[in-house]
Amino acid sequence: MQAQQAAYPVTALCRALSVSRSGFHAWQHRAPSARQQADARLALVIQATHIEYRQAYGTRRLWRVLNDRGESCGRHRVARLRRRHGVVTLRRRRFLRARAPYARVPAAPNRLTWPFSSAAPDRVWVGDITHIPTREGWLYLATVLDVCSRRIVGWAMASQQTRDLAGRALEMAIVHRRPAANVILHHDRGSQYTSARYRAKAAAAHMVLSMSRPGMPYDNAMAESFFSTLKLELVPDKAFASRDAARLAVFDYIETFYNRTRMHSALGYKSPDQYEKQFNRLGYVP
């Protein structure tokens, strides 16, 4: 009614909506209720938390963060305030992926089965390569992910998709994690992973190679899922200004946000870092 006052008489509006004139005028000058004030404050907290977590969290994750911080609110109330104030999670977009068209070296057998799982960290790793758009050209990113904790244990970036790129990501994982023998290392059948140099690195660390079946991207779904999440939450609508800008953003996303802060529903709404700490408390040794 207040928005239509300039176009229609108040009496006509009240008659159409079955509202008394005195009630309408009283509402105009009435102070916000305690509930309205609480909603207004909570809405500001929701908006700030949404930005803090890179617009990545839906209602359930955002509600859990608020509860962890001492906010007494229900999930449906958070959902209602998100809708009212236009707090929307970033939408998924489709991206082309880099894929080697042909591999001369026979691939290793597929040793993983759905649903992918691991009883403890550093027993099953998966890896893949993707590219990120910049105004200088593609920035290629290779990662190694721990299936148990979803942690990115190794990564490397380069301006070209070389066999050395995958090897550097694996080296980082080995140096930082120092895994025991017989870790399953799973990839697709890209030439970077079937190369003699890469297989030698894996053999030197006493790892067991595993590779996806031909034409079956779901066999490496966990690595694919991470890239989808990274591009959704990190890559802007327009390409990064430079490869250096993209490198800094990827580093910050992986090491500051994804590994240490970002909740995973499959981990009981814990971050990879928080999830691995429970194994440390149990005296787990890889």
C-alpha positions in Angstrom: 0.0 0.0 0.0 2.8 2.4 0.9 4.3 2.0 -2.5 1.0 2.7 -4.3 0.0 5.7 -2.3 1.1 8.1 -5.0 -1.1 6.5 -7.6 -4.3 5.6 -5.6 -6.2 7.1 -2.6 -5.5 5.5 0.7 -9.2 4.9 1.2 -9.4 2.9 -2.0 -6.4 0.9 -1.2 -7.7 0.0 2.3 -11.0 -1.0 0.9 -9.4 -3.3 -1.7 -7.2 -5.0 0.8 -9.7 -5.0 3.7 -7.5 -2.9 5.9 -8.7 -0.1 8.2 -7.2 3.4 7.6 -6.4 3.7 11.3 -4.5 0.4 11.2 -2.6 1.4 8.1 -1.5 4.8 9.6 -0.6 3.1 12.9 1.6 0.6 11.0 3.4 3.4 9.3 4.5 4.9 12.6 5.0 1.7 14.6 8.5 0.9 15.7 9.9 -2.5 14.4 9.2 -5.4 16.7 11.9 -7.2 18.6 11.7 -10.1 16.0 12.0 -7.7 13.1 15.1 -6.1 14.7 16.6 -9.5 15.3 16.0 -10.5 11.7 17.6 -7.3 10.4 20.7 -7.9 12.5 20.8 -11.6 11.5 20.4 -10.7 7.8 23.5 -8.5 8.1 25.5 -11.4 9.7 24.3 -13.7 6.9 25.4 -11.4 4.2 28.8 -10.8 5.8 29.3 -14.5 6.3 28.2 -15.3 2.8 30.9 -12.9 1.4 33.5 -14.3 3.9 33.0 -17.8 2.6 33.3 -16.7 -1.0 29.5 -17.0 -1.8 30.1 -20.8 -1.8 27.8 -22.0 0.9 24.2 -22.9 0.6 21.7 -22.6 3.4 22.7 -25.7 5.3 26.4 -25.0 5.4 25.8 -21.3 6.2 23.5 -22.2 9.0 26.1 -24.5 10.5 28.7 -21.7 10.4 26.3 -19.4 12.2 25.5 -21.9 14.9 29.2 -22.6 15.4 29.7 -18.9 16.0 27.0 -18.7 18.6 24.0 -17.5 16.5 20.8 -19.0 17.8 18.8 -19.5 14.6 17.0 -22.2 12.7 17.9 -23.4 9.2 14.5 -22.4 7.8 14.9 -18.9 9.2 18.3 -18.6 7.5 16.7 -19.8 4.3 13.9 -17.2 4.6 16.4 -14.3 5.2 18.6 -15.5 2.4 15.7 -15.3 0.0 14.4 -12.0 1.2 17.8 -10.3 0.9 18.9 -12.0 -2.3 21.8 -14.0 -0.8 22.4 -16.5 -3.6 25.1 -19.2 -3.9 27.3 -19.0 -7.0 25.8 -21.1 -9.8 27.7 -23.9 -11.5 29.0 -23.3 -15.1 30.2 -25.6 -17.7 34.0 -25.5 -18.5 36.0 -27.2 -21.2 38.7 -29.6 -19.9 42.1 -30.3 -21.2 42.4 -33.9 -22.3 45.2 -35.7 -24.2 43.7 -37.4 -27.3 45.9 -40.4 -27.4 48.2 -42.4 -25.0 50.7 -44.7 -26.5 51.7 -46.4 -23.2 49.1 -48.9 -21.9 47.3 -47.6 -18.9 47.3 -49.1 -15.5 44.1 -51.0 -14.5 41.3 -49.2 -12.7 41.6 -50.0 -9.0 38.9 -47.7 -7.6 35.2 -48.5 -7.4 32.2 -46.3 -6.7 31.6 -44.9 -4.1 35.2 -43.8 -3.7 36.4 -44.0 -0.1 39.5 -44.5 2.0 39.7 -45.5 5.7 42.5 -43.1 6.5 44.6 -40.3 4.9 47.4 -41.1 2.5 46.0 -44.4 1.3 44.2 -43.3 -1.9 45.1 -40.2 -4.0 43.5 -39.0 -7.2 44.8 -36.4 -9.5 44.0 -34.5 -12.7 44.8 -31.4 -14.7 42.6 -28.5 -15.7 43.0 -25.0 -17.1 42.0 -21.6 -15.9 41.3 -18.7 -18.3 43.5 -15.5 -18.1 43.9 -12.6 -20.6 47.4 -13.9 -21.2 46.2 -17.4 -22.1 45.5 -20.6 -20.1 47.0 -21.3 -16.7 47.2 -25.1 -16.2 46.7 -26.6 -12.8 47.6 -30.1 -11.7 46.4 -31.4 -8.4 46.7 -34.5 -6.1 43.7 -35.0 -3.8 43.5 -37.3 -0.8 40.3 -39.4 -1.0 39.8 -39.7 2.7 40.0 -36.1 3.7 39.4 -34.3 0.3 42.6 -32.4 1.0 44.7 -31.1 -1.9 48.0 -32.6 -0.9 50.0 -31.6 -4.0 49.5 -29.0 -6.7 51.5 -27.3 -9.5 50.8 -24.6 -12.1 52.3 -23.7 -15.4 51.6 -21.8 -18.6 51.8 -25.0 -20.7 50.4 -28.4 -20.1 53.6 -30.5 -19.9 54.4 -33.8 -18.5 56.6 -32.1 -15.9 53.5 -30.3 -14.5 51.9 -33.5 -13.3 55.2 -34.7 -11.9 55.7 -31.5 -9.8 52.3 -31.9 -8.2 53.1 -35.5 -7.3 56.5 -34.5 -5.9 54.9 -31.8 -3.7 52.5 -34.4 -2.3 55.2 -36.9 -1.6 57.5 -34.4 0.1 54.8 -32.9 2.3 53.0 -36.1 3.2 55.7 -38.8 3.2 53.2 -41.6 2.6 53.8 -45.2 3.4 54.2 -47.8 0.6 51.3 -49.0 -1.6 49.3 -45.8 -1.8 46.9 -46.1 -4.7 47.5 -43.2 -7.1 44.6 -42.8 -9.5 44.4 -40.6 -12.7 42.7 -40.6 -16.1 44.6 -41.9 -19.1 46.2 -38.6 -20.1 49.7 -38.8 -21.6 51.1 -36.8 -18.6 50.2 -39.8 -16.4 51.2 -42.6 -18.7 54.6 -41.2 -19.4 57.7 -43.2 -18.3 58.9 -40.3 -16.2 55.7 -40.0 -14.2 55.4 -43.7 -13.7 59.0 -43.8 -12.5 58.2 -41.1 -9.8 55.3 -43.2 -8.6 57.4 -46.4 -8.6 60.2 -44.7 -6.6 57.6 -43.8 -3.9 56.3 -47.4 -4.0 52.9 -46.3 -5.2 50.3 -48.4 -7.0 49.1 -46.7 -10.2 45.4 -46.8 -11.1 43.7 -45.3 -14.2 40.2 -44.7 -15.4 38.6 -46.9 -17.9 38.5 -45.6 -21.5 35.8 -43.0 -22.0 34.6 -43.2 -18.4 35.2 -39.8 -16.7 33.2 -40.9 -13.7 36.1 -43.1 -12.7 37.9 -39.9 -11.7 34.8 -38.1 -10.4 36.4 -36.9 -7.2 39.2 -35.0 -9.0 36.6 -33.6 -11.5 34.4 -32.5 -8.6 37.2 -30.5 -7.0 37.9 -28.7 -10.3 34.2 -27.9 -10.7 34.1 -26.5 -7.1 37.3 -24.5 -7.6 36.0 -22.9 -10.9 32.6 -22.2 -9.4 34.0 -20.5 -6.3 37.2 -18.9 -7.6 37.1 -18.2 -11.4 35.3 -14.9 -12.1 32.9 -14.3 -14.9 35.7 -12.7 -16.8 39.2 -14.1 -17.2 41.9 -13.2 -14.7 44.0 -10.2 -15.9 47.2 -12.3 -15.9 48.6 -15.7 -15.1 50.3 -14.3 -12.0 46.9 -13.0 -10.8 45.4 -16.4 -11.3 48.4 -18.1 -9.6 47.9 -16.0 -6.5 44.2 -16.6 -6.4 44.5 -20.4 -6.8 47.2 -20.5 -4.1 45.0 -18.6 -1.7 41.9 -20.7 -2.5 43.7 -24.0 -2.0 45.9 -23.3 1.0 43.9 -20.7 2.9 40.2 -21.5 2.1 39.7 -25.0 0.7 42.1 -27.1 2.8 41.7 -25.2 6.1 38.2 -23.7 6.1 35.8 -25.0 3.5 33.2 -27.4 4.9 32.4 -30.7 3.2 29.1 -32.4 3.9 30.8 -35.8 3.2 33.2 -35.0 6.1 30.5 -34.2 8.6 30.7 -30.5 7.7 34.4 -30.3 8.6 37.2 -28.9 6.5 39.9 -31.3 5.3 42.3 -29.9 7.9 39.7 -30.4 10.7 38.9 -33.9 9.5 42.5 -35.0 9.5 43.1 -33.8 13.0 40.7 -36.5 14.3 43.1 -39.1 12.9 46.1 -37.3 14.6 44.2 -37.5 17.9 43.8 -41.2 17.4 47.6 -41.6 16.9 47.3 -42.4 13.2 50.6 -42.8 11.4 50.4 -43.0 7.5 
